[in-house]
Each structure stands twice: as C-alpha cells, then as structure tokens.
Amino acid sequence: MTEDSRSFLNRRSMLTLGAGAAAALVASGGIAEAGQSGTPGDAELARSLPGGFRSEYAQVNGVRLHYVAGGRGEPLILLPGWPETWWQYRRIMPTLAKRYRVIAVDLRGMGGSGKPQGGYDKKTMARDIFELVRALGYRQAHIAGHDIGAMVAFSFAANHPEATKTVTLMDVSHPDESLYQIPMLAPPGQPVNVWWFAFNQVATLPEQLLTGRARFLVDWMFDHLLADPASIGDRDRAIYAAAYDRPDAIRAGNGWYQAFGKDIEDQKAYGKITVPMLGLGSEFNYDYLAAVLPSKAADVRVRKVSGSGHFVAEEQPKTVIDELQAFLG
C-alpha cells in the first residue's frame, strides 16, 4: 500500500468514492414520463432548462438508454453518479449548451434507462456510451463523468480512444486495488465510514430495506457529502429519491458497486490514457486525484473545486463550467 493510498484512506475524501422521477415501469425497464409522488418526469424536467433540451431514448448495446440533449456544437457527453440521475447537471447544462451539444445520459440501470440483470461493469457501460455516440452520428465526443459516471468515462477513454476527444473525471477515478484497503471501521479522525460500499454489494437486502424509503438514503448522502447541504434542496432530493425508490432501481444501482472486482481486473490491462484528461476534485478529493491521475494518463491536469463537497456540479456550477470550457476549448 503506497503512502498516497494511506493518505487517501485516512481522509474524508474516502467518503466520496461512492457515489435520481419515477412511476410505472415501461417495457424497457425505464420509467414513465409522469413522476412519482408528485415529482416531475424527465420530459418536463428537460423542457424546464434553457437551451432547447429534450428527453430522448436510444437502444444501444442491448439496453435502452435515456438521455437529455440540447445546444449546438461539438458533442459533450455528461455521465452522472450514484444516487443521482442526469438531473445532477441541470445547473451547468444551459450555459454549456451555448457552446456544445450537451447530452446528459442516464447510465445503464439509472433513472429512465433500462435496468437489465447484468452488464454493470464499467467496460460494458462504456460500450453503451460508445454505441450511443455512434447512434447519434458522432465520430468523437468530449466525455465527462462524476462518481460512477467518472468511472465509466475513464473506461470509455481507455477502451475507445478513437472516439474520445477529451475526458473529464469529477471527484472520482476508475476502481483500482486501493479499494481493497478500505477499512471496515472508520479510523480516528474520519467522521463517517463509507458503509455504502459494502451495503451496495449485498444481494436482495438493500431492496428490502430501501424500497419506498430511498429519501432517507438520499438525504443522508447529501447531508454528509456536501459542504453546504442546502445546495441541493427538497425538490431535487425528491426527484433523486423517486428514481431509486423501486426494487429494480436499487438492484441496478447496487450492480455498479458489485462489479468493482471486475473493474479492477479490467483496469490492469489498460495502459495510460492517451487523450487529454481533466480531473476536478472537491475539497476532500483534490489531493487524491492530483496524486493518482498523473500515473493513469499521459496528458492530465487536475483542478480543485474550492468550497465544494463531493457533488461539484451542483455546489459550484460556475467553477465547473469555467474549468470545462477552458479545457474543452
């Protein structure tokens, strides 16, 4: 175990490795347009954003993906993390849409996308996004992801470099063997253990405990992993909770964590990422990304998102917009 790994494991940044409206199921395993418990559906949410955004679907790699697209210019794919959906990018999408074709995607198993029984390793999920890029008629795209989405973005750049113009990782890198060093008990000075890493790898029990109760989970994550818990308000929390309130949604989200072992083995075969890489780190994770990413990419820059916890695009949207625009050109 390296000194960098020890430092990482002893900091609150450990909290941020882990990582949302729903109604009747449709045949694809996605969700209907009308929201659950009074929350708006994806189509309504998309239309609420300036920039001509629309909610769309595509069948790729054996799964139906939901995405929201708007704006004009080079394609910029935004990949969300747990326990959220494409909606986590709502504060940056309208501004970015003035310069790029912004496409925010619900990953396999997330929100309005299909929730198959398998395929939650990041290599397969990256293939989903690659086929979506091709289905939309693009040869290359800028790829940016947060949390689980950052893992998929890394895998996209590793497995499909010819389709990757740039890659941006927000607060998280790809799973590697340092995950095996996560302690079961929080060491002194670490206020909270990353209990959800183990919890999300348990079969069946999470669905039994969380179905209809996802709001408790969502509130806990935001209250503990935001620098300012008020930066994600009640309406947005309700939207995320509705997306994770059903057994199939809980099972699918857990699948992202249950695939970490395969993800770790897959990365062992990857060389250094060759396309330009940007790392955006929160107050908690900047030091970790600055230490780790240069060993994983040949052309990398890492920037701190000051005043932010884990959910950087929601807490500090202007900083994220500025950094992305400066990087993407």
N, C-alpha and C positions, 0 to 999 in steps of 0.2 A: 504494500500500500504506500503510495507516494505521499510526500509532505503536503502537496496540493490537495490530495484526496482527504487527508486528515483534517486539513483546514476547512475544507468544504463540509465535511460531516459534522464538524463542531460549530458550524454557524447556522443561523436561522435560514440561510439560503437552502438548507436541506428541505425546508418546508415547501419550497416552490418547484420541486421537480415534478410533482404530480399535477398532474394537473395538478340552451338550453332549450313555440307554444304548442301544446299537443291536444289532440282529440281522437276521433275514431281512426282506427288503422285503415290504411288503404292497402290495396293488394301488394304493393311493392314493399311493404314493411315501413313506409314512411308515415307522415301524419297528414291529416286533412287540413284545409285552409282555415277552418274555424278553430279558435283556440280553446283550451280547456280552462275552466274556472274563470271565464271572462277575459282571458288574455288574448291578444290579437294573434291571428295567424301570420304565416310567413309572407303571403302576398300583401296583406295590409301593412305589415312592418316595412317591407321593401318599398312600397309606394310612399311611405312616410318620409323617406330620405331624399333630399335634393340630389339631382343628378340623373333622373330618369331610371332608377333602379327597378328591376323586375325579378320576380321569383320564377325560376325555371327548373327543369329536370332533364337529366340525360341518363341513358342506360349505357354503362361502360363496365368492362371487366367483370361482367356478371352481377353488377349491383346497380340499383337506381340511385343516382346522386342528386341531391337538391343543391342549387346554388342561386345566388342573387348577384346580378350583373348590372352595371351601369357605367356611364362615362365613355370616353373615346381616347384612343391612343394605344401604346403597347400594352399587352395584357399583363396584369398584376394579379396573381392568384393568392388569396388570403385564406389560411387554414387555421381553424380555431382549436381550442383545447378544452379539457375537462374542468369543471362541469358546465360548459357553456355551449354556444352554437355560433353560427355566422354572425349573429347579432352583436357579439362582443366587439366587432369592428365598426359599429354604427357611427362612432364619433370621428373616425378617420376616413371612412369611405367617401363622403360627399366632397371633401377637399381633394383627395387623391383622384377622384373621378374627373377633375378638371384637366388632368394631365395623362391619365391612364385609363384603360378599360379595366375596371376593378371587378373581380369575380371572387366573391366570398363563398366558400364551399362548406357545406356540412359534410364532414368526413363519413366514411362507411360507419354505420352504427349511431350516427349523431342526428338529432333533430329531425328534419324532413327526409333524410336519406334512408335507404334500406338498411335493415338490421339482420343480415344473414347469420348463420350459426358460426361461420369461421371467416378467415381472411383478415384478422386484426393485427397481424404482424405489419410492421411499418413498410417493409418492402412491397407487400401486396397492396397496401393502402397508397403507397407512392405510385404504383402501377395504375390504380384507379384514377389518380390525378393526371398522370401522363396521358391516359386514354381520353380523359375529359378535354385536356388541352388540344389533342389531335381532333376530337369530335367537334370542337368549337372552331376549327380551321386554322390553328396557330402552329407554327413550326417551333417557336421558342416562347418562353414566358418568364417573367420575374416571379419567383416563388417566395412567399413569406409565411411563417407559421409561428404560433405561440403554443407553449406547453406540448401536448400530444401533437398538435399541428406542426410544431417546430421539429419534432422527431420525424414526421412524415416528410417535411420539407428537406431535411438533411438526406433522407433516403432517396428522395427524388433527385437531388443533385448528384448523389453517389451512383445511382443506377441509370439515370437518364441525363447525363451531362450535355448531350447534344440538344436537348430540349430546354435547358436551363440557362437563362441569360444571367441571372443573379439569384442568390439565395440569402434570405434573412431569417435568423433564428431569434425569437423573442423569449429570453429568460431561461431557455432550456436547450440542451443539446441532445444528441442521439443517445439511447441507452448504451452503457458500456459496463465493464466489470466492476466499476466503483459502486454500482447499485447493490452488489452483493455484500458490501460493507456497511449498509445502513443498519444502525443498531436497533434492537427491539425496544430498548428503554432509552428515553431521551437523556443524554448526558447532562451534567450540571451546566447551567447557563443556556441550554436550549429550551425555550419556553414550551414548545409543543413537539411531540413526536409526529413523524409522517405516517400515522396509523393507516391512512387510506391506501398506501402501497400494498400492505398485507391484506387489508379488508377487501380490496377490489380483486384480489386473486382467489378469494374464497368462492366456491361454486354454490349457487342457489340461495345461501343465507342473505346476501345483500338484497336480492329481490324481495324476500320475505319481510325484511326489516324496513326497506325504503319505499316500497310501493305505496303511493299516496302520501308519502312523508318526505319527499325529496327537498322540500323547502327547508327542513331542518339542516340537511346536509349543505345546501347552497348557502344558507345564512352563516353556518359555521366556517365554511371555507373563506367567504368574503370577509367576515368579521376578524379572522385571524391572519389572512394573507394580503390584505390591503393596508397601505399606510394610512389611508383615510377610509374607513368602512362606509362613510356616507357617499363616497364617489360612485357607488353602484346602489341605486335606490330601490324602493319597494317594487315598482313596476317591472324593472329589469330583472330583479331577483325572481319575481313571479313567472316571468317568461322563461327563464332558465329552468326553474323548478318544474314547470309544466312539461318541459322537454325530457326530463329524467324521472318522471313520476310513474312510469309503467314498467312492468317486469321486463319486457323486451328491450327497452331503452337502458335499464340498469344493467342487464346482462351484456348488452353490446358495449357499453362504456367500460365495463369491467374487462371485456375482451382486450382492450388496448393495453391494459396492465398485465394480463395473463400471458400476453405474447412477448413480454420483455426478454425472457430467456432466449427465444429465437432471434429477437432483435440484436441481442448482444453477440450471438454467434454470427449473424449476418454481417455485422459491422467488422468483424475480424477479417473479412475478405475484402473490405473496401480500402482503397488507397486514399491518399489525401484528396480532398475535394479540390477540383481544379478551377471551378468557376468562382468569381468574386463572391465573398461571404461577408455579411454584416451580422454582428451579434449585438443585440440590445438587451442590456442587463439592468435589472432593478437594483435598488439599494442593497438588497440581500444577495443577489446572484452575480453582480458585475465582476467581482474578483474571481469567482469560479470560471465564468466564461472567458475572462481575459487570460486565465492560466491554461485553460483546456483547448480552446478553439484554435490557437496557432499550431497545435500539434495535429489538427484534423483537417486543416485547409491550407493551401499554398498562398492564397491572397485573401487575407482576413483583416477586418478592422472591428474593434469592439468599443461600443459607446455605453456610457452609463445614463440611465433614465432616472435622474435625481427626483426625489420626492415621490417615488412610486414603490408600491409593493409588487407582487407577482403579476397583476393584471395591468400591464403597462399601457396598452392601447386605450384603456378606459380611465385610468388615473391620470395619465399625462399624454393625452392625444396630440397636443401640439408638438411636443418633443418627438414623438414617434413619427408624425407627419414630416417634420423638418429633417429628421435623420434619414427617412426613407427617400425623400425627394433628393437630398444631397447625394445619396448612394446610387439611386437608380438613374439619375440624370434626366 
